[in-house]
Amino acid sequence: MKGRPLLPFAITAIVGILLMVALSFVGLDQRAQMNADPEEAEEVEEFDDPVTAGQELAQQSCIGCHGGDLGGASGPALTALDGKYSVEEIADIITGGYGTMPAITNLNDVEADAIAQYLLAESE
């Protein structure tokens, strides 16, 4: 190594550049998959009974912050929503977040609508 002290650094740099180029192609492929035609995406089926499905989904997604009876915990109570919000508004809050509530991104629109219908049915 006395005669060529920069050789290990040059080899490391070349290997690093080759890895960056290879990973860039992997990233381009993943981008293409993410931007795939939404028409080819899976069809989401409607629930036969959205209120019952919404109750099950709410038990999975909402009770951590809003309490087991949805009467409030670290989040506000969800028991008196009737007349304040529509199904669409509640679904938008679920999927997009509002104030300190984060967006619930693991739910699709049909599931968010089912939860909203359940919450309004419980508020009546």
Contacts in CASP RR format, 6 or more apart in sequence:
PFRMAT RR
TARGET T0000
AUTHOR 0000-0000-0000
METHOD contacts of the structure
MODEL  1
MKGRPLLPFAITAIVGILLMVALSFVGLDQRAQMNADPEEAEEVEEFDDP
VTAGQELAQQSCIGCHGGDLGGASGPALTALDGKYSVEEIADIITGGYGT
MPAITNLNDVEADAIAQYLLAESE
1 7 0 8 1.000
1 8 0 8 1.000
44 108 0 8 1.000
44 109 0 8 1.000
44 110 0 8 1.000
45 110 0 8 1.000
46 110 0 8 1.000
47 53 0 8 1.000
47 54 0 8 1.000
47 110 0 8 1.000
47 114 0 8 1.000
50 113 0 8 1.000
50 114 0 8 1.000
50 117 0 8 1.000
50 118 0 8 1.000
51 114 0 8 1.000
51 117 0 8 1.000
51 118 0 8 1.000
51 121 0 8 1.000
52 118 0 8 1.000
53 111 0 8 1.000
53 114 0 8 1.000
53 118 0 8 1.000
54 111 0 8 1.000
54 114 0 8 1.000
54 115 0 8 1.000
54 117 0 8 1.000
54 118 0 8 1.000
55 118 0 8 1.000
57 107 0 8 1.000
57 111 0 8 1.000
57 114 0 8 1.000
57 115 0 8 1.000
57 118 0 8 1.000
58 70 0 8 1.000
58 115 0 8 1.000
58 118 0 8 1.000
58 119 0 8 1.000
59 68 0 8 1.000
61 94 0 8 1.000
61 104 0 8 1.000
61 106 0 8 1.000
61 107 0 8 1.000
61 115 0 8 1.000
62 70 0 8 1.000
62 78 0 8 1.000
62 115 0 8 1.000
63 70 0 8 1.000
64 73 0 8 1.000
64 74 0 8 1.000
65 72 0 8 1.000
65 73 0 8 1.000
65 74 0 8 1.000
65 75 0 8 1.000
65 101 0 8 1.000
66 72 0 8 1.000
66 73 0 8 1.000
66 75 0 8 1.000
66 76 0 8 1.000
66 77 0 8 1.000
66 78 0 8 1.000
67 73 0 8 1.000
67 75 0 8 1.000
69 79 0 8 1.000
70 77 0 8 1.000
70 78 0 8 1.000
70 79 0 8 1.000
70 119 0 8 1.000
70 122 0 8 1.000
71 77 0 8 1.000
71 78 0 8 1.000
71 79 0 8 1.000
72 78 0 8 1.000
75 100 0 8 1.000
75 101 0 8 1.000
78 119 0 8 1.000
78 122 0 8 1.000
78 123 0 8 1.000
79 122 0 8 1.000
79 123 0 8 1.000
80 123 0 8 1.000
81 90 0 8 1.000
81 119 0 8 1.000
81 120 0 8 1.000
81 123 0 8 1.000
82 120 0 8 1.000
82 123 0 8 1.000
82 124 0 8 1.000
83 123 0 8 1.000
85 93 0 8 1.000
85 116 0 8 1.000
85 120 0 8 1.000
87 113 0 8 1.000
87 116 0 8 1.000
87 117 0 8 1.000
87 120 0 8 1.000
88 113 0 8 1.000
88 116 0 8 1.000
90 112 0 8 1.000
90 115 0 8 1.000
90 116 0 8 1.000
90 119 0 8 1.000
90 120 0 8 1.000
91 109 0 8 1.000
91 112 0 8 1.000
91 113 0 8 1.000
91 115 0 8 1.000
91 116 0 8 1.000
93 101 0 8 1.000
94 103 0 8 1.000
94 104 0 8 1.000
94 107 0 8 1.000
94 112 0 8 1.000
94 115 0 8 1.000
94 116 0 8 1.000
95 103 0 8 1.000
95 104 0 8 1.000
95 105 0 8 1.000
95 107 0 8 1.000
95 109 0 8 1.000
95 112 0 8 1.000
96 103 0 8 1.000
96 104 0 8 1.000
97 103 0 8 1.000
97 104 0 8 1.000
104 112 0 8 1.000
107 115 0 8 1.000
END
